[in-house]
């Protein structure tokens, strides 16, 4: 029930590149009736992170990370984008163009109107500090080692859990419930533009 589209963050992902075309082909080719949960994965953070080293760069992600890719995430209604590289845990609201599209924090019902970004890099190296800047899109942060678990109960219900490595207990979670019609619904920049003349 999942479709995972994976980007290589060591190569150019900007619009017009071979990898951008590969990512778009992966996102576009999913049959959402069979694989309703669309997940984007990459090592380096191409979406959002409150890590101090990204905040110092002023981008809160890899430079030019989301500039082109957020158009694809929105167009193809990517549910969750997950990254490593930053050794901590952080989850955003559903977001598009730096704006939270849904104020809910634990239970999303219907259309998300954006992508939830997750940094799950809590393994391996030393932990990475968070910036002191208050990022309005960040819902949950944890300076610890951990991992995430996705459970699709069926085509309409998904459970996301973040667990700490030291005890395996859940410290952050959310649910998404929706119907196939919600996936087909137009949201900002997800359907072709039209005018009264077209």
C-alpha positions in Angstrom: 0.0 0.0 0.0 3.0 2.3 0.1 5.0 3.8 -2.8 8.4 5.1 -1.9 10.2 7.5 -4.3 13.8 7.9 -3.4 16.1 10.8 -4.4 19.9 10.8 -4.5 20.9 14.0 -2.7 24.5 13.7 -3.9 23.4 14.6 -7.4 21.5 17.6 -8.8 17.7 17.3 -8.2 16.7 20.7 -9.7 14.1 21.1 -12.4 15.5 20.1 -15.8 18.0 17.5 -14.5 17.9 13.8 -15.1 17.1 13.1 -11.5 14.2 15.6 -11.4 12.7 13.7 -14.3 13.3 10.4 -12.5 11.6 11.7 -9.4 8.7 13.1 -11.3 8.3 9.8 -13.2 8.3 7.9 -9.9 5.6 10.2 -8.4 3.5 10.3 -11.5 3.5 6.5 -12.1 1.9 5.5 -8.8 -1.6 4.0 -8.9 -3.1 5.6 -5.8 -5.9 3.1 -5.7 -3.4 0.3 -5.1 -0.7 2.4 -3.4 -2.5 5.2 -1.6 0.4 6.3 0.6 3.1 8.2 -1.3 6.4 8.7 0.6 9.4 10.7 -0.6 12.8 9.7 0.8 16.2 11.3 0.7 19.4 11.3 2.8 20.0 15.1 3.0 17.1 17.3 4.0 15.4 18.7 0.9 12.4 19.9 2.8 12.5 21.4 6.3 14.8 21.1 9.3 15.4 23.3 12.4 18.9 22.0 12.7 21.4 24.7 13.8 23.7 24.2 10.8 20.8 24.5 8.3 19.4 27.6 10.2 22.9 29.2 10.0 22.8 28.8 6.2 19.3 30.5 6.3 17.7 27.8 4.2 16.5 25.4 6.9 17.4 22.6 4.4 19.9 21.9 1.7 20.4 25.0 -0.5 17.8 25.0 -3.3 16.4 21.8 -1.8 12.7 22.5 -1.9 12.7 25.2 -4.5 11.8 22.9 -7.4 10.8 19.7 -5.5 7.9 21.2 -3.6 6.1 21.7 -6.9 6.3 18.0 -7.4 5.4 17.1 -3.9 2.3 19.3 -4.2 1.3 18.2 -7.7 1.4 14.5 -6.9 0.2 14.9 -3.3 3.1 13.4 -1.5 1.9 12.4 2.0 5.3 12.3 3.9 8.8 13.3 2.9 11.5 11.7 5.1 15.2 12.5 5.5 18.2 11.5 7.5 21.6 13.3 7.6 20.6 15.5 10.5 21.0 13.4 13.7 17.8 14.2 15.5 14.1 13.9 15.0 11.7 16.6 13.8 8.2 16.6 12.2 6.5 19.5 10.4 2.9 20.4 9.8 1.6 19.6 6.4 3.3 22.4 4.5 3.6 24.0 1.1 5.7 27.1 0.2 6.6 27.6 3.9 3.0 27.8 5.0 1.3 25.2 7.2 -1.8 24.0 5.3 -3.4 22.3 8.2 -3.3 23.3 11.9 -4.0 19.8 13.2 -1.1 18.1 14.9 -2.2 14.5 15.6 -5.1 13.5 13.4 -5.5 14.5 9.8 -8.8 13.8 8.2 -9.3 14.3 4.5 -7.1 16.4 2.2 -3.7 17.4 3.6 -3.1 20.3 1.2 0.6 19.9 1.8 3.4 17.4 2.7 4.5 16.4 6.2 8.3 16.5 6.4 10.1 14.3 8.8 13.8 14.3 9.8 14.6 10.8 11.2 18.3 10.9 11.4 18.7 9.7 15.0 21.2 7.0 14.4 24.9 6.6 13.9 26.8 9.8 14.6 26.6 12.4 17.3 23.3 14.2 17.7 22.7 17.5 15.9 21.6 20.6 17.9 18.4 22.5 17.0 18.5 26.2 16.3 17.0 28.6 18.9 14.9 30.2 16.2 11.3 29.3 16.6 10.2 27.7 13.3 6.4 27.9 13.1 6.2 24.8 10.9 7.9 22.5 13.3 5.4 20.4 15.4 7.7 18.1 17.3 11.5 18.0 17.9 13.6 15.4 19.8 17.3 15.5 20.5 17.7 11.8 20.8 18.3 8.6 18.9 15.2 7.0 17.4 13.4 5.5 14.4 10.0 5.8 12.7 7.4 3.2 11.9 4.6 3.5 9.3 1.5 1.3 9.6 -1.1 1.3 6.8 -4.2 -0.3 8.3 -5.9 -0.1 4.9 -6.2 2.2 1.9 -7.7 5.0 4.1 -5.9 4.9 7.4 -2.2 5.4 8.1 -0.4 5.6 11.5 3.0 7.2 11.8 5.1 6.6 15.0 8.4 7.9 16.2 10.0 5.7 18.8 13.2 6.3 20.9 15.9 3.7 20.4 16.6 3.4 24.2 13.1 2.1 25.1 11.1 1.6 21.9 8.3 3.7 23.3 6.2 6.1 21.1 7.1 9.7 21.6 5.4 11.3 18.6 2.6 10.0 16.3 -0.1 11.1 13.9 -2.8 9.5 11.9 -4.1 10.2 8.4 -7.6 9.1 7.4 -9.0 9.8 4.0 -10.9 8.4 1.1 -9.7 7.9 -2.5 -11.8 11.0 -3.4 -9.5 13.1 -1.1 -6.5 12.0 -3.1 -8.2 13.1 -6.4 -9.3 16.4 -5.0 -7.6 19.5 -6.3 -5.5 21.5 -3.9 -3.3 24.6 -4.5 -1.0 23.8 -7.5 -2.0 20.1 -7.6 -4.3 20.4 -10.7 -3.8 22.0 -14.0 -4.6 25.7 -14.1 -7.8 26.7 -15.8 -9.7 29.9 -16.6 -13.2 30.6 -17.7 -11.8 30.8 -21.3 -10.4 27.3 -21.2 
